[in-house]
Amino acid sequence: MAANDLALDLEELKHLQSIAKRPRVVSLISSEIRNLEKLSKDGASAPSSQIPAPVSTAPKATPSQLLNYASVASFSWDQDNDKVKIYLSLEGVDQEKMETEFKPMSFDAKFHDVHGKNYRFSLPKLNKEIVPEKCKVLVKPTRVVITLTKASKGNWLDLHYKEDKFKPNLDKEKDPMAGIMDLMKNMYEDGDEEMKRTIAKAWTDARSGKAADPLKRFS
């Protein structure tokens, strides 16, 4: 209802009220006057309440973009045929302030607000595959235990994935001799003095054409 119409209705009702004589009629008119007066007040305040709130267009930053993380300084691990357990020396971790992400070949754990600091422990490439949905994290008073469930039973030589540098390169597109030379190089780097002298001699002979097979002297 328009404000002008309300004002006219009120004016007419008040005129009727002034000439009405029966109590019931006066009461009815007075009640209607109060209703219209209330509508008039609500209408006057409506524009201010309908002003839309400002909407922020600034991009929202995710928590991980705003936080700095320290690496967990001390940890140990052990395993059985089915699982790997990692023990983080971290005291005062809140289970509700922890984020974990497990993938088949990696995992990432973040611990927020631990004595005023944020910590992170992650392995971007595991030794072997795990089953993400079966992995878990247990928070204890002085440490955190991360349990990784192996996708296949067996022993892990390390937590991290490592190339077997003593395995010859079998790439058929490459020169077979190049793969053997790479193997000799790795053996030389990890060998003792006697091994290094032997490999150096075999290497020299192979390059000079005196030995067709540089690994023959090791057989």
C-alpha positions in Angstrom: 0.0 0.0 0.0 1.3 3.4 -1.0 2.2 5.9 1.8 -0.3 8.5 0.4 -3.1 5.9 0.6 -2.3 5.1 4.1 -2.3 8.7 5.1 -5.7 9.3 3.5 -7.2 6.2 5.1 -5.9 7.2 8.5 -7.4 10.7 8.1 -10.8 9.3 7.2 -10.8 6.8 10.0 -9.9 9.4 12.5 -12.8 11.6 11.2 -15.1 8.6 11.6 -13.8 8.0 15.1 -14.6 11.6 16.0 -18.3 11.3 14.9 -18.9 7.7 16.0 -21.1 7.2 19.1 -21.5 3.5 19.7 -18.6 2.0 21.8 -18.2 -1.1 19.6 -17.9 1.0 16.5 -15.4 3.3 18.2 -13.3 0.3 19.3 -13.3 -1.2 15.8 -12.2 2.1 14.2 -9.5 2.6 16.9 -8.1 -0.9 16.2 -7.9 -0.3 12.5 -6.3 3.1 13.1 -3.6 1.4 15.2 -3.0 -1.2 12.4 -2.6 1.4 9.8 -0.3 3.5 12.0 1.9 0.4 12.5 1.9 -0.2 8.7 2.9 3.4 8.2 5.9 3.1 10.6 7.0 -0.2 9.1 6.9 1.3 5.6 9.0 4.2 6.7 11.8 1.9 8.1 11.7 -0.6 5.3 14.1 1.1 2.9 17.0 1.2 5.4 16.6 -2.5 6.2 16.5 -3.5 2.6 19.9 -2.0 1.7 22.0 -4.9 0.4 25.1 -5.8 2.4 28.4 -5.2 0.6 29.9 -8.3 -1.0 33.6 -8.7 -0.9 35.1 -9.5 -4.3 38.6 -10.2 -3.0 39.8 -13.7 -3.6 39.8 -15.9 -0.6 43.1 -17.5 0.4 43.2 -21.1 1.5 44.7 -21.8 4.9 47.6 -23.7 3.4 48.6 -20.5 1.4 48.7 -18.4 4.6 50.5 -20.8 6.9 54.2 -21.6 7.3 55.3 -25.1 8.3 58.3 -26.4 10.0 59.6 -29.9 9.3 59.3 -32.6 12.0 62.9 -32.9 13.2 62.8 -36.4 14.7 61.1 -39.6 13.6 61.6 -43.3 13.3 59.9 -46.2 11.6 59.4 -50.0 11.6 57.4 -52.5 9.6 55.9 -55.9 9.4 54.7 -57.8 6.4 51.5 -55.8 6.0 52.1 -52.3 7.5 54.7 -49.6 8.0 54.6 -47.5 11.1 56.2 -44.0 11.4 56.7 -42.5 14.8 57.0 -38.6 14.9 58.4 -37.0 18.0 55.8 -34.3 18.3 54.2 -33.3 21.6 51.0 -31.5 22.1 49.2 -32.3 18.8 45.5 -31.7 18.6 43.6 -34.3 16.6 41.1 -31.7 15.5 43.9 -29.4 14.1 45.5 -32.1 11.9 45.2 -32.6 8.1 46.3 -35.7 6.3 46.2 -36.8 2.7 47.1 -40.4 1.6 47.7 -41.4 -2.0 48.9 -44.7 -3.4 52.5 -43.5 -3.6 52.7 -40.6 -1.2 51.3 -39.0 1.9 51.2 -35.6 3.5 50.4 -34.7 7.2 50.0 -31.2 8.6 49.8 -30.4 12.3 48.5 -26.9 13.2 49.1 -24.8 16.3 51.4 -27.1 18.1 52.8 -24.9 20.9 52.2 -21.9 18.5 53.9 -23.6 15.5 52.7 -25.5 12.5 54.5 -28.7 11.4 54.5 -30.9 8.3 55.7 -34.4 7.5 55.4 -35.7 4.0 56.8 -38.3 1.7 56.3 -37.3 -1.9 57.3 -40.8 -3.3 57.1 -43.9 -1.1 59.2 -47.0 -1.5 56.1 -49.0 -2.7 52.4 -48.5 -3.0 50.0 -48.2 -0.1 46.2 -48.5 0.4 45.1 -44.9 1.2 41.7 -45.8 2.7 43.3 -48.2 5.2 46.0 -45.8 6.4 45.5 -43.9 9.7 47.1 -41.4 12.2 47.1 -41.9 15.9 47.8 -38.9 18.2 49.5 -39.7 21.5 50.6 -37.2 24.2 54.3 -37.1 23.1 54.2 -38.5 19.6 52.2 -39.2 16.5 52.0 -42.6 14.9 51.3 -42.9 11.2 50.3 -46.3 9.9 50.7 -47.1 6.2 49.0 -50.2 4.9 51.0 -51.9 2.2 49.3 -52.6 -1.1 51.3 -55.8 -1.4 53.0 -57.8 1.4 56.7 -57.7 1.7 59.7 -55.9 3.1 60.5 -52.2 2.3 64.2 -51.3 2.1 63.4 -47.7 2.9 60.5 -45.3 3.2 61.5 -43.4 0.1 61.5 -44.7 -3.4 65.0 -45.3 -4.7 66.2 -46.4 -8.1 68.2 -49.6 -8.0 71.5 -48.2 -9.3 73.1 -51.7 -9.5 70.5 -52.8 -12.0 71.7 -52.5 -15.6 69.7 -50.3 -17.9 67.8 -52.6 -20.3 66.5 -49.9 -22.5 66.6 -51.5 -26.0 66.8 -48.2 -27.7 70.2 -47.4 -26.0 73.6 -49.0 -26.7 73.8 -52.1 -24.4 77.4 -51.1 -23.6 76.3 -47.7 -22.3 74.1 -49.5 -19.7 77.0 -51.6 -18.6 79.3 -48.6 -18.3 76.7 -46.9 -16.1 76.6 -49.9 -13.9 80.4 -49.9 -13.6 80.3 -46.2 -12.7 77.9 -46.9 -9.8 80.0 -49.8 -8.6 83.1 -47.6 -8.7 81.4 -44.9 -6.7 80.4 -47.3 -3.9 83.4 -49.6 -4.0 86.5 -49.8 -1.9 90.0 -48.9 -3.2 90.7 -52.3 -4.6 87.3 -52.4 -6.4 88.0 -48.9 -7.8 91.4 -49.9 -9.2 89.9 -53.1 -10.8 87.0 -51.2 -12.3 89.3 -48.4 -13.6 91.5 -51.0 -15.3 88.4 -52.7 -16.9 87.0 -49.3 -17.9 90.3 -48.3 -19.6 90.6 -51.7 -21.4 87.0 -51.4 -22.6 87.5 -47.9 -24.0 90.7 -48.9 -25.7 89.2 -52.0 -27.3 91.3 -54.4 -25.3 88.3 -55.9 -23.6 85.0 -56.5 -25.4 83.2 -57.1 -22.2 84.2 -54.8 -19.3 82.6 -57.0 -16.7 84.4 -60.1 -17.8 87.2 -59.7 -15.1 84.4 -59.8 -12.5 83.1 -63.2 -13.5 
